[in-house]
Amino acid sequence: MFNTRQMQRLLLSTAVVGLFGCDAPQYNDVFTPEGDIERVVVRSDSGDIELVSGTHVRVERTIQARDGALDMSQTIHEDPGGLRTLFLDARCAAVLTCSVDQKIIIPDGVGVDIVLDNGDVWATGIHQLSVQLNRGAVDADIRGPLKVQVGDGSVQADLPLNTAATIAVGQGDIDLNIPPGPWKLMAQALALNIGDGIQDVDASDGQLELIAPAGAVHLRTAAALADSAAE
């Protein structure tokens, strides 16, 4: 059974095939960087990105592109302090002529920055995440700070106790599951729905800055997350 987002993406994929035909080859690629990685930066024009927790950084990609349509690279930069950052770039030569779906294994303590033009982002068990997305949806189960900017789409996230999240959606809704208790809340939206057990206070370790000028902000309690954070 397709949900609304899946149906929209199916229709978009159908439209892309109609415009460019079915001759773009599809192949898989796997990349495992050597040594420890402290930060991962993903910059892509089109495709879905899935982040899951694991012991070592590993990148699995499904690529669909004609010859010469995709400029893809992976580089590691080490700063003077020894911080090693993995940069994953996938740029299309022309609009809608390529797509790169990526599944990335992220170890504990590794932060992730994503800059994506068109696609969806899923994240599970990530400690620190930043997303800049032009069009699509973000669905995240996060263990630490979260920062998201979406032009047209939606954000759904599960947050732990006493974290900070800054989320802005130009066209669309924000839907958060958070532990009950005190939160410092700053929200701008057409509609704001706050669930029972969530207290809006001026001083709190948990801070939420939520902006949805053309949509709604929904805050729901997640008692299971509170119990998990207390363990």
C-alpha positions, 0 to 999 in steps of 0.5 A: 500500500503506497503512502502519499509520499511514495506515490508522489515519488512513483509518479515523478519516476514515471515522468522522468522515464517518459522524458528520458527513456529507459536506456540509462543503465543502472549499476551498483557501487560499494566503497569502504574508506580506509582508516577512521572517519569522523565526519561524512559530507554527502552532496548530491543532485538526485536520489534517496539517502539512507543512513544506518548505524554500524561499526565502520563507514561503508557506502552502497550506491545504486546509480542510474545514468547515461555515459557522461551524465554523472560526475561522482567522486569520494575524497577524504580530507584531513585537517591540521587537527587530524579530523578526517572527513569523507566527501561523497559527491554525485552531480548530474551533468543536466537536470534529471539525467541521473540518480544515485541512491545511497545507503551509508553505514555510520559509526557512533560519534560520526556526524553527517552533513547532507546537501541534496537537491531532490530525494528523500533522506532516512536516518536511524540511530545517527548521533548528529545530522544536518540536512539541506534538501530542496525537494523531498522528505526527511524521516529521522530517528536521531540520538543527538542534535538535528538541523534540517532545511527543506524547501518543499517537502516534510520532516518527521523525526524522533528525538531523544531527551535534552537535545537541540533541533532546528528545523525549517520547511518552506512548503510542508509540515513538521512532525516530531515525536519527543519525550514528555517534559520541559522543552524550550520551544520556538515555533512559527507555523500556520498551525501548532499542535502540542501533545499532552506532557510537553511543557514549553519553558524558557530554560531547558536542555531540550531546545526546538526551533521549528519554522513551517510558514506554509504548514503545520507543526505537530509535537507528540510525546514518545514515552519509549524514547524517554525510557531509552534515554534514561538507561 
